[in-house]
Each structure stands twice: as structure tokens, then as C-alpha cells.
């Protein structure tokens, strides 16, 4: 990813294409000093990252930052860059024709829950129920994938002649609302019409108690905010999974 990013930037410069939107991740924040506080773009990044995925995202953010500065110092035509820090995308296209189909065992909660609901897996394992939260399970900021798509459109417009033109822009894409693992399982059960089997397991190394976005900057500077709710995420995800019980069939 890092080498490919550098190659891409140099090719874009060669062909006079200087607008880029980078899909980063909230994992760049690592373990927050105050886990119950909503994360802001100005918060420290890169220091307490808990996994390799987050470290590569952070490194690419640094490359983009240095690249933007270097172009200005060399008096070249300035770049317009938007770094979008995703929180936890969920859901699917409302048509049910497009959704998340991970290879092997899903790493993310909601695709796993959907596969349990459709009968492909026996139960969901909840990793720890002794966190300092109302129900003891970890809390995350979940974002409908269609809101995420809208965020990219807003970022492109912000760069293309908007106030973000020639700037390095960083935005959180989240709702600012947190849901626990149990909240998500129960919400999916509501969409499905039956309880989702689950069992309690031990904590996973690196998991934090609460992870939520402060999405204020995205609303104020590029006019974006999430408009879809938890029921929308679960209903759309269930529509995708029922229409595609085995995912995209591979030849």
C-alpha cells in the first residue's frame, strides 16, 4: 500500500492530476487518552496504534502531508488532498444488489452477524462483556456505507473549487453516536425478525472500550453529515444478505 501510494502520487503529478481523496481510518488515533471522549481530527495520531492496518494508514497520511508541503516549497502547482478517517462502515446498498462479501471469516462485526442470521455460522462471539460500558461490551461509531459514499462526494466537491482547494484537509466520517456490540446484535435481530445467537468470549488484545467520532468539522467545512440510522444499516444489510446468502457466487 505504501509503495503503491508513492507510485500513484508521482504518476498523478506527471499527468497534472492533483486532487486526491484518501480512504484512511479511525485506527490512526490508536488508544485515546480519554476513551469516553469523541475523537477530533486535531487529536494525537500514530503513537498508540494497535494494529498493522492502522499503522499503514498513518504512514500514508504522513506521505500525503509531506508530499503536499514539498510541492508548495518547490513552487509547483499545489495539491488538493482530503484524508477521510472512517469509523465503522456498516449496511449495504438499499437495493440489496451490493454489499460486503469478505473472503473467509469476516473481521468486522456486522458481516459476521449477518452470516449468522442467514445460517452460515452458528453464533456470534462477543469478545468481552466486562468493559466500562452500560452492558459491558465495547462501543463503536457505526456509519451507513451510503453515508460514507456521500462523504466522498462531498470531499470531491470540497476540493474541486470549494474551500478545500489547494489544501490538505482531514475529516472524520462518523455519526458521533456509539452503539455497543449487544446493541448491534439486537438491532440486527430486529431487522431479521428473530434473535441472533451469541456467546461471550474473552477480550481480544488491542480492543478499546469506546471509539466515537466528533464529525463536526465535516459538517461545518464540507456540509456533510450522516442521515441514515441504525435501523437503516441493519435493514439494508439484511436485504443484501437474504438476496445473496452465499455472497457473490464465484465461478
N, C-alpha and C positions, 0 to 999 in steps of 0.2 A: 504493500500500500504506500509506503513512504517513498520508495524509489519511483513508483508509477506516478505519484503526485508531482515529483520534481520533473519528470519527463513531460507530463501534461502541461505544467506551467511554462516550461521552456518552449514547447510547441505552440501554445497559445500566444506567447509573446512574439514568436516568429511570424505568426499569421494575424497579428494585430487584433487578437480577441482577448479583451482584458476585463471581462466580467465573469465572476465565478461565485457559485453558491456551494458551500461545503457542508455536507451532512456530518456534523460532529455528534457528540453525545454528552449527556449529563455526567457520564462516568469520569469526565476530566476533573470534576470537582473533588473526587475522592471522598474521604470521610470528613464530613463537615465538622467544624469546631463545635457548632451548636446544631445537632441533628434535627431539632424541632423547628428551626428557622427555615424559611423559604430561601432557596438559593438564588443569588443575584449574579449577573454577569461580571460584576466587579469583585466577587469573592475569589479567594485564592484557588488556583488550579495547578495540577501537575505534581503536587507534593505528596498527597496521601492516596493516590490512585491504587485500587485494589486488584486490577487485572490487566493483562497484556492488551486487551482490546482498548481499554481506556487510555493506556499509555501511547498506543499508536495514534489515536485521535488527538491526543495532546501534542504529540510531536508534529503532526500535520498542521495543527493550529499554529504552532511556533514557526514552521516553514512558511506558511501563508503570511504571518505577521512580518517576518524578516524579509520576505520577498516584496511585500508592499512597501516597506521602508526603503529597501535598496533601490527600487525603481524610482522613488522620489529623489533619493540622494544623487542618483546618476542622471537626473533631469530627463528621464524617459517619460513617455506618456503614462499617467498614473492609472493604477488598477482600482477597480471597484470590487470589493470582496464582502460576502456575507457568510459568517460562520453561524450555523444553526445548531444549537445544542438540544438534541431531542431528549425528552424524558422517556416515557414508556408508551410507544405506539401500540394501539390495540384496535380490534374491529376489522372491517373489510369493506370493499365497495358495496353500497346498498343493493346493487343488482344481484349480488351473490356470485358473480362471474369471476371476480378477482379477490384473492385472499392470500394469507400467509401459509405456505406449504413447506415447512422445514424438512431437510433431509434428516432421517434418523429421529432420535428422541429430541423433542423441542427443548430449547434452552430457556425460552420465555414462558411465563405463566399461562397466558390466555390461549395460545395454540395447544398447549398441553391439556388445559381444562376442556377445550373443545373436542379434542381427540378422546378424552374420557367420556364426554357426553354422547359422542356418536358410537361408542363401544369399541374403539380401537385400543384402549388402555383400561386397566381395571380401576384405577383410582388416582387421585392427585395426592402427592406427598407435600404436606405443609412443613417447610423447614424451620422449625422452631415456633413455639407458642408462649415463650417467656420474655418477649420484648416489652419494653415500657410503652405499650400502646393499649387502647381500651380493650381489645380482645386478645392481646398478646402476640399478634402476628405483625409482620413488617408492613409499613405503609409506603405506597408509591403514588406518584402522579401519573395517571394514565391518560393518554391523549388519543382521540379517534384518528385513524390513519387518514381520513379525508380532511380533517382539520390540519393535519401535518402537510398534506398536499397543498392546501390553501396557503399554508405558511411559506412554502416555496414560491408560489405565485406572487405573494406579497413581497417576498425578498427580491425577486427579479424586478418587480416594478419599482421597488425602493432603490435599486441600483441603476436602473435604466431611466435616467433623467430625474430621479427623485432625490431626496435629501441625502441618500446614501451613496450617491455617485462620487467616485474617486476616493472613497473612504474604506477603512477596514471596519466592518460592522459585526457585532456579536449579539446574538439574540437567543434567549431561552424559548423553546417551544414546549409549553406545558399548559395545564389548566389552572394551576395554583391550588387545586383540591386534591387531597390524598385519600386513597382507599386501601384498606388492609387486604391481605391475601384472602381472608374469610369473606370480606365484603365482595370481592371479585367472584369468588366461587358461588356465593349465594345469588349474586346478580345474574350470573350465567345460568344457574338453576332456574331462576325466574323466566329467562328467555326460553329455556329448553322445556320448562313445564314439569320438571322433576328435580329432586336433589342430586347434586354431583357427589359421588363417593369420594371421600378423602380420609387420609390418615395423618397423624402427627409424627414427624421425624425430627432428628437433631438439626441444630443450626448448621448452615453452610459457612465455611470460612469466607470472610470478606463481605458478608451481607451486613447492611446497616439497618438501623431501626426505622428511620423516616427519611424519605427523599422527595422533596417537593420543589417545584419551580416558583419563582416570582416572575410572571410573564409581563410585568408592567411595561418594560422597555419596548417589547414587540408591539404592544397596543399603541403606545404613545408615539413611537417613531415610524412604524410602517403600517399602522392601522389594522393589525391582525390580532384576533383573539379566538379561542376555541368556542364553537357554538353548539357542539354535539355533546350529549351527556352519556352517563354510564349505560343506561338502557339502550341507547343507540349503538354503542360499541358492542354490547352483547347480542342484541338482535341481529345486527349486520354480520357479526362473526358467526352466529348460529345459522343464518341463511346460507352463508358461504359453505359452512361445514356440512350441512344437510344436502346441499346440491353437489358437493364434492366430498363425499365421505372418506375417500381414499386420497384426497388431494388431486393434483393434476396427474392424471394417469400417464405413466412414462412407457414408451414403447420398449 
